[in-house]
Amino acid sequence: MKITGRHLVVTPALRQHIESRFERLARYEVKLSHLEVILGVSKLQHSAEVVCTMQRRRIQAKASTQEMYATIDQLVDRLGVQIRKQKERQTDHKEPAKRSVRKSPRPVIRKEEEDIEVIRPVRAVLTLEEAKGRLDPLPGSLVVFTALSSGKLQILQRIDRDRVVLIDP
């Protein structure tokens, strides 16, 4: 860890505070290399910047307040957020097979308020002609299906004996 001060003398107490705060980042179980902390004072604003590499990616964070110790705390928090995001990207990227494999959904039956039973049946993947074949001859009957050609959810409704309407929600 390299600590540099611009218009500021880095005291042993300040150095110890920085090191103790950066030790908190060990809980993320990542190796930070080329860690460089730059502290600066401009008028009444205390600023801090950290530049490091984590698994060959450059991470940088900046913070500025009116008190140096608070600036360092804020800087470590911002660096922690970036490390968490990077780790989440890695874990999401490692398991695309689990996300892409879809299990066929089962009908879900729940009881909600007022004793209304909600049933969610499995939607069939059909062509338009197959959906017409499943449609009852009674006016007002519906068939909810996923279109084979587009993969979109569609609803087929019989208006009267000869008219059928395709609803594309």
Helices and strands as residue ranges (DSSP letters): E 2-6, H 12-23, G 24-28, E 32-42, E 45-54, E 57-65, H 68-94, H 96-100, E 108-111, G 113-115, E 117-120, E 124-126, H 128-134, E 142-147, E 153-158, E 164-167
